[in-house]
């Protein structure tokens, strides 16, 4: 539930249309989602072995710290707290508020609903892992049910649209490769999030056994869900119809069940975004807790509740920053700054596994299938996303890298105190 909840947000309900605007045949559209799934699965292999090798608090933070240097791990946590995690949560919270208001028509400002959702989940997760994971699992089951209804209704109640027979809409060329690369951008973002489950490693009863299983089962489950939704959108709308609507899930449900169907999927998207927020609120604060335990952040952030053993201060800190960003209205701009930074950390984590394998070729527990080839594939794909993002958005990427670099002097300042 944690792995799938960290991946499935609102993207799969919307992004299929973005892919269809770049490539124009069912073969290429489904191929982009399959390729994204292959990258996510290779990433799951990497993180599964790292979890078995280093079952420590902070997950990815710990991997980077021990493979490279504590400063590398700190910079990762620094960007996670200030921008990547909190900015992403703010954006998703606002998405939730929009669908919530569309359903309820409540006369409440959008920002207030987003802030209230973040505050509520912050409080719930302060009651401990069990409370947070129960809410997370419940919301994940509900979003799986919503996707299942979408797939069933689209298949059973909507007449299929005739599809293009040819797999490509133009001869193989560099231009077609560029278009496919552009289609992959929203896909790899939609598949991102499996890594956050590693933050909870130290609080699992048997992380060396359970987390690798969870990563593999969770990522494969998401691939099945994503491919099913994309297939149904293509079947019901066709490649051209999919490219023409910015709300493909709503269009399919409206064709199947009328406005009641559109309202149902709006509720499903609201639940899905809330579940994504719940997962982020449960997992990421363990990184800030680990930073504080390492003596490179405020000592109070390492405080655990004596009753629930939850890092209450770390959870509250993340919640407050996410609420401030949501209310500021600058979350979309902030996200544009850190797209490249996020995938730098993925690539670095893949390299961390290569380093650990070199230091200790023998490991107990899970071993990444196909290593080093699958690991190198994941590293190359991550840095390809970084390169593509910098090429398309050089100004935003420069700001993101600048935010990352500000963490370096802050780290050495903390080390001196």
Secondary structure, DSSP 8 states (H G I E B T S, - for coil): -HHHHHH-SSHHHHHHHHHHHH--SHHHHHHHHHHHHHHHHHHHHHHHHHHHH---TTTHHHHHHHHT-HHHHHHHHHHIIIIIHHHHHHHHHHHHHHHHHHHH--S--HHHHHHHHHHHHHHHHHT-HHHHHHHHHHHHHHHHHHHHHHHHHHHHSS------SSS-SS-S-HHHHHHHHHHHHHHHHHHTTGGGGGGGGGGSTTHHHHHHHHHHHHHHHHHHHHHHHHHHHHHHHHHHHHHH-S-HHHHHHHHHHTHHHHHHHHHHHHHHHHHHHHHHHHHTHHHHHHHHHTTSS-GGGG---TTT---HHHHHHHHHHHHHHHHHT-HHHHHHHHHHHHHHHHHHHHHHHHHHHHH-S--SS---TTTTHHHHHHHHHHHHHHHHHHHH-HHHHHHHHHHHHHHHHHHHHHHH-
